[in-house]
Amino acid sequence: MGLKAGRDQFGDLYKHYGQALSFRFARDKKGWRLLVTTAAIRGRPCTCPEAGAMGLDINADHLALALIDRHGNPLNKWTIPCHTFGKTSEQRQAVIGDACKQVIELAKQAGVPLVMEHLSFRKKKDELEKSHSARYARMLSGLAYDQIHKTLVSRAYREGVELARVNPAYTSVIGRTKFSGQYGLSVHHGAAVAIDRRYFQFSERLPRGASAWLWDDRAGHVALRLPEDNGKHVWTRWAILRGKLATALAERPKRSKHPPALSATAGLREGESGVVFDTALPF
């Protein structure tokens, strides 16, 4: 039976089954190649904001994830290694693919949207240089950052995981100031919590008091005087605090990379996959 006769016999069935394919012949040094193109199939939606959200903070050597409920309370955290510095293109692709697969699987298992910053590599590199060093920032190349982003978008689409992007303004300083020291999180997991909460449009006010102790991710803590309320938008005060923090970090020696352990009274217990919060602690 010819193709035309088959279409005449089965009619509209061709419109509801199968998928359109586009064929193209290309010739290179090895000979002729047949290239087939088709649209990606979107997975059935499997996440719901009512269950919370999972924030992602991309760093030079790892991906930091933090899970919160819909009220903004942290529930769990994960650190996924993603070392791409010094790797070949094939090795880099494999490392990024494995890391992104784990991220999407965690979001899918939790049934929550994945939230990340909507920013360029240039801004991310500047942020890393301020909090770490120029060498650390160079470890996260523009190619690797772009590949992580594209891989996450593609895999989330196929798996039916909602991928949301939020304004990245001051998420690092907010996470460091409000969440890292208080809950024993790294500055990166603190930033992931801030990214999560921005997805739910929570307003992030500065802590009460005239000063605050901030984990500096290098040698301990730095004490900074908090900016006074000038009647302007709260981001104005966060901008001032970020400038003070950048100056303080530049003057600190490099030592430890992990925050000090909290006491048992902090309401936390150590889990195999991260820190699990026993109680919903308000911010």
C-alpha positions, 0 to 999 in steps of 0.5 A: 500500500502506498503512502498516499493510499495509507493516508486516505484510508486512515485519515486523521489518525496520522494527526494524532499518532507519531511525531514529525521528523525532519531529514537533512543530508550533510557531507563532511570529510568522512562522507555523507551523513543523514541528520534527523531532527524532531521536537523534544517530547515534554514530560507530564507535569509532576511538580507543584508549588504547593509542596514547596520549591528547590533552589539551586545555586551554581558554583565553580565546583559544585551545585548547592540545592536547598528544599523549602516548604511553601511557607519559606521554611528550609527542609533539606539540602544537598551538595552535588559535585560538578568539577569541570575545571581542566576537563576535556569537552567530553569529560565536562559534558559527562560531569555536567550531565550526571550532576544535572540528572541528580538535580532534576531527580531530586526535584522530581522526587520532592514534587517541587519546582526547581528554581535558579537565578536568571543571570549571565555568566559575567555577573556570576563570575563577578559574584564569585570573585567578590566572595572567593578569588579570581582563580576560583571564578575562572574555574567556572568557565562561561562554556560550563555555566552555559552548558549547565543551564541548557542541560537543566532546561532540557532535562526538566522539560523532558521530565515534567519538572517546572523550572523557574528563574528569579531575579538574582539581586542580593541573593548571596548576601541575603543567604549569608546574612539571614540563613547561613549562620542561623541554620548552620548552612554554607553560604551557597546553601543559604543563597539557595534558600534565598533563591527559593524564597524569592520564587514565593515572593517573600520580602527579605528584611534585614535582621533586627539590631545595629550589627550582625555576625556573618559567616565569611566562608574563609576564617570564621565570622565578620561583624558588620554594622547594619545600614540604618533604615533610610526609608527607601526600598529594602534592596538599598540597604542590602546593596550597602551591606553587600559593599561592606561585606565585600570589603571585609571579605577582601581583608580576611585570610583564607582558611576554612570553608565550612561553618562551625557546627551548631549546638543540639539546641538549634533544632537540626539533625544531620541526615545522610543526604543533607541537613534535615530540619526537625522543626519549621523554624520561622525567619 
